[in-house]
Amino acid sequence: MQLKGGPRLLVTDREGALYLERARVHVEGGRIVYTITDDDLAREFNIPHVNLAVLFLGQGTSITQEAARLLGEEHVHLAITGSGGSPMHMGALTTYSATGHFRRLLSIYSDPALSLMSALAVMRDRIERMKTIGGKAAVVLFRARETDGLTSVCARFDAEIANCRDVRQLLGYEGDFSKGCYREFGRMAGLQAFKRDAGAGPVHDAEPQGPETARVALANRLIDHGNYLCYGMAGAALWALGIPPHMSVFHGKTRAGGLVFDLADAFKDALVLPLAFHVAMAKKTETDPEQMFRAKLIEAFDDNKILAKAVDSIEAMLAAAEPTGSTKV
């Protein structure tokens, strides 16, 4: 069987992501399309698969074998998700990826000191993107006159990691940084008592809750959902560069997909937190808040060129642990 030469566009040159729910993905006249049926009315839309990096298949979505084959030929990353679950990632095994990045990572993965250096590089990108992307979003979405609190959280984390001795210590510093970011965005959104409750799921209608409790629960659900979408973007960047997602430098050497979580740290908080708190505090509309949040986040992926930034973080992660002047392969 003769394989195609590979995708026509690099992952960094593509639009970010498309999320589908209750749709049927199939091939029609050589085009990949998805069909949505509402009240016996079927509507069909094109999927620009040549210019797409990640296709998220949500609840009630099916895909035909032919459509999956064409997506694989164009190196489109599939992530199947729904009900707040972490995406199941899929990528074509027949599309060649160069092994240079994998070989550079191999020595880093097996050396705790080098792993720490790589992890610190990701954390520095995380700080910079929180100050720029997150800070800008705070001004726009919350009409914040100042973001000194957020700047202070970033400065403290930056100072702490400058003298970090090992990954265990870094985990402690990272936890404090995350709590500081939650606190600042909660304050700007008017949720002073916000507490992160990852994976808690929806609050049932029968449970007694006030308006603030409901908003806190919604913000937590949106953060979970946004993080999962960011993991899909990080997974696509790693897959495009031929790097196995389980070769973690930070989040645990035995955790499945650990490198996906490592890389997503470089951008997810800066994108997800301002949007999650903003949507959670918005007035009720006919639009489902999760759909609204998801649309805004996927738009933010493209506006901020997140796939390109994820690749930049991978390069920084690898370069940080290599001797100056070393030859890259």
N, C-alpha and C positions, 0 to 999 in steps of 0.2 A: 504493500500500500504506500503510495507516494503522498507525503504530507505537504501541506502548503508551506510557503516560506515564512509564515508568521503574520502577525497583525500589521495593518497598514499604518497605524498611528501609534506612537509611543504613549504610554499611560499618562505621562505628564502633559500631553498635548490634547487630552480629551476633556469633554464635559465630565462632571463628577459622578453623579449617581441618579438612578431612577428607582422609585419605590412603587410597587403595585400591590393592590389588595383586591381580592374577589375578581380576578381577571383570568383570562385564558391566553397564554402566550403561545403563538404558533407561527407558521410560515404561510404567507399568501403571496403568490406570484413572485417568489424569490425574495420577498421582504419579510422581515420579522415584525409581527404586529401583535398587539394585545387587544382583546375584545372584552368589553364590560357590558353586562346585560342588566338593565333596570326596567322593571315593570314591562317585561317582554320586548323592550326596545334595546337592540344590540348596537353598540357604538364601537367602531374600530379605529385604532390609532397606531401610527408607525412607531417603532423603537429604533432610534438612530444608533444601531449597534456598532457601526464603524467608529463612531465618535463617543462611545460610552465606556466608562471604566468599571462601574459596579452596577449590577442589577439586583435590587432587593426584592425578593418574592415574599409578600406578606400573607396574611390569613386568606384562605379560600382561593389561592392562586395556583394554577397548574401550568405546566410547560410541556410541549411536545418534544420528542427525541430530535426531530429535525431542527427545531429552534435552538435546542441546547447545543447541537453540533455546530451551527453557524455562529453562535455566541462564542463557543470555544475556539473556533478558527480565528476570530478577531480578538482573542485574549480578553474577553469580557469576564469579569469576576462575578460569580453568582453567590449571593448570600441569602439563604432561606431563613426567614425569621417571622415571628408573630407572637402575640400575647406577651410581649415584653421579654421574650426569650433571646438568648445570645445567638447570633446568626451561625448557621452551619455553612461553612465556606466551601466553595467548589471551584476548581480551576482545571482547564484542560491539561492533561499530562503529555499531550502530543505536540504542544507548542514549545519550541526550544527557548530556554533562557540561559544566558551566559552564566558561568559558574564563578566568575571573579569575585562578586560580592560574597557569595557563600564561603569561598576559601579564605577571604579576609576575616570573616566572622568566626571561622572555626577556631582559630587560636585564641580569640577573645572569649568565646564561650567557655573554653576549658581552663581559663586562668582568672581566678577571682579578682586579682588586682587590675587586670585589663578590663574585666567586666564592669568594675566600678568606674573606671575612667569613661567607658562608653555610656554608662547610665548617667553619669554627671553631665555629659554632653547633651543628652536628651532633656535633662532637667533644666539646663540653661536655655534650651529652645523653649521649654515650657514657660519659664519665667518671662522671656522676651515676648512670647505670643500673648501671655496674659496681660502684660503691660500695654501692648499695642492693640491687638484684636479685642481682647476682653475689656480693656479700658475704653476704647472707642465705642464699643457696644454699650457700655454703661452710660456714657454721655448721651448717646442717641436714644436708647430705649427707656432710660429712667430719668432723662433730663438732669443727670447729676452735674452739679456745678463744679464738683471736684471729686477726684478719685484718690485722694491722699491715702485713705485707709488701704485700698487695694495696692497702691504703690509701696506702702510700708510693708505689707505682707510679702510682696515680691522681693523687696530689698533684704528683709530678714532671711528669707530662704536662700537667697544668693550668697549672703554672708556665711550662713551655716554650712552650705555645701562646699565652700572654699577650703574648709579644713576637715572634710568628712573622711573618716578612716576606713569604713567598710559599708557593705550594702545594708547590714542590719541598722546601722546608725542613719543611713540615708532613708530607710523606710520610716523611721521616727520623724525625721525632718519633713518628709513628704506628707505624713499624716497631719502634722501641724499646719503645713502650707494649705492643704486641702480644707481643713477646718476654718482657716482664716479666710479663704476665698468664699466658702459657704456663708460665713458670718457677714462678709462685706456685701455680697450680692443680696443676701436676705435683708440686710439693713436698708440697702437702696430700694428694694422692692416693698419695704414696709413689713416684712416678716421677721420681726426681731427675734422671735423664739424658734426660728427654723432649726431643725435637727435632721441631719442626713440619716435616712433609713433605706439603705439600698435593698432592692428586691422585695420590698414590703407588699407590692401589688396594690390594687385599688381598695379604697375604703368602701365597705358595703353600705348601702342606703339605710339599712336597719340600725347601723351603729350611730350612737349619738355623736354629733360633731357640729362645731360652730363654723362660721365662714373661714376663720383663719386656719383651723384644723384641716378643712377641706382643701385650702390653697396649699398648705404644707404638703399634704398627701399628693396633690396633683404635681407640685414641683418635683417631688421625689420620683414619681412615675416618669415624668418627662426627662429628668436627668438620666434615669436608667435607660430609657428608650434612646436618648441622644447618644449615650456612651456606646450602645450596641451598634448604632449607625457609624460611629467613629471607628469602631473595631473593624467594620467592613472596609472602610477606606484604608486603614492601616494594613489590613490583610491584602488588599489589592496591590498596594505599593510593594510589600514584601514579595508577593507572588510574581509580580512583573520583573523584579530583580533577581528572581531565582533563590530567595532566601527562605529556608524552612521556618514556619511560624513558631515552632516549639523551642528554638534556640535562644532562650531568654538571657538577658544580661542583668536583669533586675528583679522581676516579679516571681522568682522561684524557678529553679532549674527543672523541677518535675511538674510544673503546672502546664496543662495542655494549652497551647497557643500563647504561651507567656510572652513571646516577643511582640505579638500583636498588641498586648496590653502595654508593654514597654513603649512602643512607638506611638500608640494613640495618646499617651500621656503628653506628648509634645504639643498637642493642639486641642484635645477634647474639652478641657475645662474652659479654655478661652472662648470656644464656640458655644458649648452646651449650656453653661451656667447662666449667662445673661439672657439667652432666649428662653430657657426653662422658667426662670423666675418672671420674666416679662409676660409670657403666655399664662402662667399660673395666676397672675394678678390682673389679667385683662377682664373686662366686663363680659358677661355671658353673651354668646351669640349662637346662631344656628349652626355655625361651623364647629365640628368636633375639635377640642383643644389639642388633641394628639395629632390630628391631621394638620392643623394650623402650624404646630410646632415643627412637625416633620418637614413640611414644605419650606418653612423659613430656614431650617438647618441645612437642607440640601441646597437651597439657594446660597447659603453662606459658604458651603463647600466650594462652590464655583467662584463666588465673588472673591474669596480669599485664596484661591488656587491651592487648596489643601493637599491635593495629590502631589503637586510639585514640592510643597513644603514638607510633606512626609518623606519624599525622596531626599530632600536636603538634609533632613534629620538623620536619615540612615547614613548618608555620607559623613555627616559630622560625628555620628556614633562610631563609625569605623575609623575615621581619621584620628579621633581622640586617643585611640589605643595603639596607634602605629608610630614607630620612630620617625622623627623628622627626616624628610628626604627619602623615605622608603619608597620603593617602586610598587605601584598598584597594578594588579593583574586583572 
